[in-house]
Amino acid sequence: MLIYTLRHCQRDAGDIFFDSSLNNEGMEDKKRVLNDLHLINPDIIYCSPYKRCIQTIIDYVVLEDKNIIIDNCLTEYFDEELPPGQRKIGNVDTLDIWDTIKQHINNGQEDTITNDEIDREDHDQVRSRLSSLYNSIVDNEQFAGKTILLVSHKDPIEMLYRINGREVHDYEMGEICRIK
């Protein structure tokens, strides 16, 4: 089993909505990501429910007729900068590309974390949810010999690498790295 991570492409950091879309640079950069994805050819794709993550992967998913598993365990880690009450999981139903992607969506561990839980989650709880997801993938016998891709955000990707005792670096937006 090979496991890769992909950090979403560039978003508008000045967007007042945390669940923001890719900016023009990110939309352009996802073309490069599309080429990189063809090199690893993932069999199974897990994705954060945030727009920027789905927009990063959707061209590959549609072109290759793949499914993505939207899994809330890959959602962003909210630090103290975002006050409680504003910490929300992305809602894929509101995406402007919903009609394009709905046939490619399989829900993952949707019930493992809710908006209420994420609103008060700390660093250890984030690590726990990511460990749980990672172990469920590694322990799944159906995934033996498969290539898995996890599409997420900087902090969850860094935590996944720490969980695996791997060296952490500054993951660039649109960067694909092998974790296992």
QUIHU-V223990 format. One record per run of one state. SS is the DSSP state (H for helix, E for strand, C for the rest). FROM is the first residue (numbers start at 0). TO is the last residue. If there is no record, write none. Layout:
SS | FROM | TO
SS | FROM | TO
This chain:
C | 0 | 0
E | 1 | 6
C | 7 | 9
E | 10 | 10
C | 11 | 20
E | 21 | 21
C | 22 | 22
H | 23 | 39
C | 40 | 42
E | 43 | 46
C | 47 | 49
H | 50 | 62
C | 63 | 66
E | 67 | 69
C | 70 | 70
H | 71 | 73
C | 74 | 90
H | 91 | 93
C | 94 | 96
H | 97 | 103
E | 104 | 106
C | 107 | 108
H | 109 | 111
C | 112 | 113
H | 114 | 118
C | 119 | 121
H | 122 | 137
C | 138 | 139
H | 140 | 142
C | 143 | 145
E | 146 | 151
C | 152 | 152
H | 153 | 162
C | 163 | 174
E | 175 | 177
C | 178 | 179
